[in-house]
Amino acid sequence: MITALILIPVVGVALFIFACCKTDWKAIDKQNRQFYVDGYHLYYDRKILRQKEVEQLKSKSE
């Protein structure tokens, strides 16, 4: 029983480290740069981005 309590976290940490090593962080960063503008996601934050764009257009026209 005690062995299982020790073994489960050790295996979990080993799997986490393995997953981190196998992850292609450059590809993830490249994909994120396609979908994020100034920290806002192009799809999920489109209302905020549209509002900022309208504010910029208003400030340019003044």
N, CA, C and O atoms as a GROMACS GRO file, in nm:
protein
  248
    1MET      N    1   0.082  -0.119   0.000
    1MET     CA    2   0.000   0.000   0.000
    1MET      C    3   0.087   0.126   0.000
    1MET      O    4   0.063   0.218  -0.078
    2ILE      N    5   0.186   0.130   0.085
    2ILE     CA    6   0.276   0.245   0.091
    2ILE      C    7   0.355   0.256  -0.039
    2ILE      O    8   0.384   0.366  -0.086
    3THR      N    9   0.390   0.142  -0.096
    3THR     CA   10   0.465   0.141  -0.222
    3THR      C   11   0.382   0.207  -0.332
    3THR      O   12   0.436   0.283  -0.412
    4ALA      N   13   0.254   0.178  -0.336
    4ALA     CA   14   0.166   0.238  -0.437
    4ALA      C   15   0.156   0.389  -0.417
    4ALA      O   16   0.154   0.464  -0.515
    5LEU      N   17   0.150   0.434  -0.294
    5LEU     CA   18   0.142   0.577  -0.267
    5LEU      C   19   0.269   0.651  -0.308
    5LEU      O   20   0.264   0.769  -0.344
    6ILE      N   21   0.379   0.583  -0.304
    6ILE     CA   22   0.506   0.642  -0.348
    6ILE      C   23   0.522   0.630  -0.499
    6ILE      O   24   0.571   0.722  -0.565
    7LEU      N   25   0.480   0.517  -0.554
    7LEU     CA   26   0.500   0.488  -0.696
    7LEU      C   27   0.412   0.575  -0.786
    7LEU      O   28   0.457   0.617  -0.893
    8ILE      N   29   0.289   0.603  -0.747
    8ILE     CA   30   0.198   0.680  -0.831
    8ILE      C   31   0.252   0.821  -0.860
    8ILE      O   32   0.254   0.860  -0.977
    9PRO      N   33   0.295   0.898  -0.761
    9PRO     CA   34   0.351   1.031  -0.793
    9PRO      C   35   0.481   1.024  -0.874
    9PRO      O   36   0.505   1.108  -0.960
   10VAL      N   37   0.562   0.923  -0.846
   10VAL     CA   38   0.689   0.910  -0.920
   10VAL      C   39   0.660   0.883  -1.067
   10VAL      O   40   0.722   0.943  -1.154
   11VAL      N   41   0.566   0.794  -1.095
   11VAL     CA   42   0.529   0.765  -1.234
   11VAL      C   43   0.466   0.888  -1.298
   11VAL      O   44   0.492   0.918  -1.415
   12GLY      N   45   0.383   0.959  -1.223
   12GLY     CA   46   0.322   1.081  -1.276
   12GLY      C   47   0.424   1.186  -1.314
   12GLY      O   48   0.413   1.248  -1.420
   13VAL      N   49   0.522   1.206  -1.230
   13VAL     CA   50   0.628   1.304  -1.258
   13VAL      C   51   0.711   1.259  -1.378
   13VAL      O   52   0.749   1.341  -1.462
   14ALA      N   53   0.738   1.130  -1.388
   14ALA     CA   54   0.815   1.078  -1.501
   14ALA      C   55   0.738   1.099  -1.632
   14ALA      O   56   0.798   1.137  -1.733
   15LEU      N   57   0.608   1.074  -1.631
   15LEU     CA   58   0.527   1.095  -1.752
   15LEU      C   59   0.520   1.243  -1.788
   15LEU      O   60   0.522   1.278  -1.906
   16PHE      N   61   0.512   1.330  -1.688
   16PHE     CA   62   0.508   1.473  -1.714
   16PHE      C   63   0.639   1.519  -1.778
   16PHE      O   64   0.636   1.594  -1.876
   17ILE      N   65   0.750   1.476  -1.725
   17ILE     CA   66   0.880   1.514  -1.781
   17ILE      C   67   0.895   1.459  -1.923
   17ILE      O   68   0.946   1.529  -2.011
   18PHE      N   69   0.852   1.337  -1.946
   18PHE     CA   70   0.857   1.278  -2.080
   18PHE      C   71   0.773   1.358  -2.178
   18PHE      O   72   0.816   1.385  -2.290
   19ALA      N   73   0.652   1.398  -2.136
   19ALA     CA   74   0.564   1.476  -2.224
   19ALA      C   75   0.624   1.612  -2.254
   19ALA      O   76   0.613   1.661  -2.367
   20CYS      N   77   0.688   1.674  -2.156
   20CYS     CA   78   0.750   1.805  -2.178
   20CYS      C   79   0.868   1.796  -2.274
   20CYS      O   80   0.890   1.887  -2.353
   21CYS      N   81   0.941   1.688  -2.267
   21CYS     CA   82   1.056   1.670  -2.357
   21CYS      C   83   1.011   1.643  -2.500
   21CYS      O   84   1.078   1.684  -2.595
   22LYS      N   85   0.900   1.575  -2.517
   22LYS     CA   86   0.852   1.539  -2.650
   22LYS      C   87   0.773   1.650  -2.718
   22LYS      O   88   0.748   1.643  -2.839
   23THR      N   89   0.734   1.752  -2.643
   23THR     CA   90   0.652   1.860  -2.698
   23THR      C   91   0.737   1.950  -2.786
   23THR      O   92   0.848   1.988  -2.750
   24ASP      N   93   0.684   1.983  -2.903
   24ASP     CA   94   0.753   2.073  -2.995
   24ASP      C   95   0.709   2.216  -2.964
   24ASP      O   96   0.612   2.267  -3.020
   25TRP      N   97   0.781   2.280  -2.872
   25TRP     CA   98   0.743   2.411  -2.823
   25TRP      C   99   0.752   2.517  -2.931
   25TRP      O  100   0.676   2.614  -2.929
   26LYS      N  101   0.843   2.501  -3.027
   26LYS     CA  102   0.855   2.600  -3.135
   26LYS      C  103   0.732   2.598  -3.224
   26LYS      O  104   0.685   2.703  -3.267
   27ALA      N  105   0.679   2.479  -3.252
   27ALA     CA  106   0.558   2.469  -3.334
   27ALA      C  107   0.438   2.529  -3.261
   27ALA      O  108   0.354   2.595  -3.323
   28ILE      N  109   0.430   2.507  -3.131
   28ILE     CA  110   0.320   2.565  -3.054
   28ILE      C  111   0.330   2.716  -3.053
   28ILE      O  112   0.228   2.785  -3.068
   29ASP      N  113   0.450   2.770  -3.036
   29ASP     CA  114   0.469   2.915  -3.038
   29ASP      C  115   0.434   2.974  -3.174
   29ASP      O  116   0.372   3.080  -3.183
   30LYS      N  117   0.474   2.904  -3.281
   30LYS     CA  118   0.443   2.950  -3.416
   30LYS      C  119   0.292   2.955  -3.439
   30LYS      O  120   0.241   3.050  -3.497
   31GLN      N  121   0.222   2.852  -3.394
   31GLN     CA  122   0.077   2.849  -3.410
   31GLN      C  123   0.010   2.957  -3.325
   31GLN      O  124  -0.086   3.019  -3.370
   32ASN      N  125   0.059   2.979  -3.206
   32ASN     CA  126   0.001   3.083  -3.120
   32ASN      C  127   0.018   3.221  -3.182
   32ASN      O  128  -0.071   3.306  -3.170
   33ARG      N  129   0.130   3.245  -3.247
   33ARG     CA  130   0.152   3.375  -3.311
   33ARG      C  131   0.052   3.398  -3.423
   33ARG      O  132   0.023   3.513  -3.456
   34GLN      N  133  -0.001   3.292  -3.483
   34GLN     CA  134  -0.100   3.307  -3.590
   34GLN      C  135  -0.235   3.351  -3.535
   34GLN      O  136  -0.308   3.423  -3.603
   35PHE      N  137  -0.268   3.311  -3.414
   35PHE     CA  138  -0.402   3.333  -3.362
   35PHE      C  139  -0.411   3.440  -3.254
   35PHE      O  140  -0.521   3.474  -3.212
   36TYR      N  141  -0.298   3.494  -3.208
   36TYR     CA  142  -0.302   3.595  -3.103
   36TYR      C  143  -0.249   3.729  -3.154
   36TYR      O  144  -0.146   3.734  -3.222
   37VAL      N  145  -0.320   3.836  -3.121
   37VAL     CA  146  -0.279   3.972  -3.156
   37VAL      C  147  -0.282   4.054  -3.028
   37VAL      O  148  -0.388   4.070  -2.967
   38ASP      N  149  -0.168   4.106  -2.987
   38ASP     CA  150  -0.157   4.187  -2.865
   38ASP      C  151  -0.214   4.116  -2.743
   38ASP      O  152  -0.273   4.179  -2.655
   39GLY      N  153  -0.197   3.986  -2.737
   39GLY     CA  154  -0.245   3.908  -2.623
   39GLY      C  155  -0.390   3.866  -2.633
   39GLY      O  156  -0.440   3.798  -2.543
   40TYR      N  157  -0.460   3.905  -2.740
   40TYR     CA  158  -0.600   3.869  -2.758
   40TYR      C  159  -0.611   3.762  -2.866
   40TYR      O  160  -0.544   3.770  -2.970
   41HIS      N  161  -0.694   3.662  -2.843
   41HIS     CA  162  -0.716   3.555  -2.941
   41HIS      C  163  -0.808   3.608  -3.050
   41HIS      O  164  -0.909   3.672  -3.022
   42LEU      N  165  -0.772   3.582  -3.176
   42LEU     CA  166  -0.847   3.637  -3.288
   42LEU      C  167  -0.993   3.592  -3.289
   42LEU      O  168  -1.080   3.669  -3.330
   43TYR      N  169  -1.022   3.471  -3.246
   43TYR     CA  170  -1.159   3.421  -3.249
   43TYR      C  171  -1.234   3.454  -3.121
   43TYR      O  172  -1.343   3.511  -3.125
   44TYR      N  173  -1.177   3.418  -3.008
   44TYR     CA  174  -1.248   3.430  -2.881
   44TYR      C  175  -1.260   3.574  -2.833
   44TYR      O  176  -1.356   3.607  -2.763
   45ASP      N  177  -1.167   3.659  -2.869
   45ASP     CA  178  -1.168   3.798  -2.824
   45ASP      C  179  -1.197   3.894  -2.939
   45ASP      O  180  -1.151   4.008  -2.937
   46ARG      N  181  -1.274   3.849  -3.038
   46ARG     CA  182  -1.297   3.933  -3.156
   46ARG      C  183  -1.376   4.059  -3.124
   46ARG      O  184  -1.358   4.161  -3.189
   47LYS      N  185  -1.464   4.053  -3.023
   47LYS     CA  186  -1.539   4.173  -2.985
   47LYS      C  187  -1.445   4.279  -2.928
   47LYS      O  188  -1.458   4.397  -2.960
   48ILE      N  189  -1.350   4.237  -2.846
   48ILE     CA  190  -1.254   4.331  -2.789
   48ILE      C  191  -1.166   4.389  -2.899
   48ILE      O  192  -1.140   4.509  -2.902
   49LEU      N  193  -1.121   4.304  -2.990
   49LEU     CA  194  -1.036   4.351  -3.100
   49LEU      C  195  -1.113   4.447  -3.190
   49LEU      O  196  -1.057   4.547  -3.236
   50ARG      N  197  -1.240   4.418  -3.216
   50ARG     CA  198  -1.321   4.506  -3.300
   50ARG      C  199  -1.339   4.642  -3.230
   50ARG      O  200  -1.332   4.746  -3.295
   51GLN      N  201  -1.361   4.640  -3.100
   51GLN     CA  202  -1.378   4.764  -3.025
   51GLN      C  203  -1.250   4.847  -3.029
   51GLN      O  204  -1.255   4.969  -3.046
   52LYS      N  205  -1.134   4.782  -3.014
   52LYS     CA  206  -1.006   4.854  -3.022
   52LYS      C  207  -0.987   4.914  -3.162
   52LYS      O  208  -0.938   5.026  -3.176
   53GLU      N  209  -1.026   4.839  -3.265
   53GLU     CA  210  -1.011   4.887  -3.401
   53GLU      C  211  -1.100   5.010  -3.425
   53GLU      O  212  -1.057   5.106  -3.488
   54VAL      N  213  -1.222   5.006  -3.374
   54VAL     CA  214  -1.312   5.120  -3.388
   54VAL      C  215  -1.256   5.241  -3.314
   54VAL      O  216  -1.262   5.353  -3.366
   55GLU      N  217  -1.201   5.221  -3.195
   55GLU     CA  218  -1.142   5.331  -3.119
   55GLU      C  219  -1.023   5.391  -3.194
   55GLU      O  220  -1.004   5.512  -3.193
   56GLN      N  221  -0.943   5.306  -3.257
   56GLN     CA  222  -0.829   5.357  -3.333
   56GLN      C  223  -0.876   5.438  -3.453
   56GLN      O  224  -0.819   5.543  -3.483
   57LEU      N  225  -0.979   5.390  -3.521
   57LEU     CA  226  -1.032   5.464  -3.636
   57LEU      C  227  -1.090   5.598  -3.593
   57LEU      O  228  -1.074   5.698  -3.663
   58LYS      N  229  -1.158   5.601  -3.478
   58LYS     CA  230  -1.213   5.727  -3.427
   58LYS      C  231  -1.102   5.824  -3.392
   58LYS      O  232  -1.113   5.944  -3.421
   59SER      N  233  -0.995   5.774  -3.331
   59SER     CA  234  -0.887   5.864  -3.292
   59SER      C  235  -0.811   5.915  -3.415
   59SER      O  236  -0.758   6.027  -3.412
   60LYS      N  237  -0.804   5.837  -3.521
   60LYS     CA  238  -0.737   5.882  -3.644
   60LYS      C  239  -0.820   5.987  -3.716
   60LYS      O  240  -0.765   6.079  -3.776
   61SER      N  241  -0.952   5.974  -3.710
   61SER     CA  242  -1.039   6.069  -3.782
   61SER      C  243  -1.050   6.202  -3.710
   61SER      O  244  -1.091   6.301  -3.770
   62GLU      N  245  -1.016   6.207  -3.583
   62GLU     CA  246  -1.026   6.334  -3.508
   62GLU      C  247  -0.911   6.425  -3.532
   62GLU      O  248  -0.906   6.535  -3.476
   0.00000   0.00000   0.00000
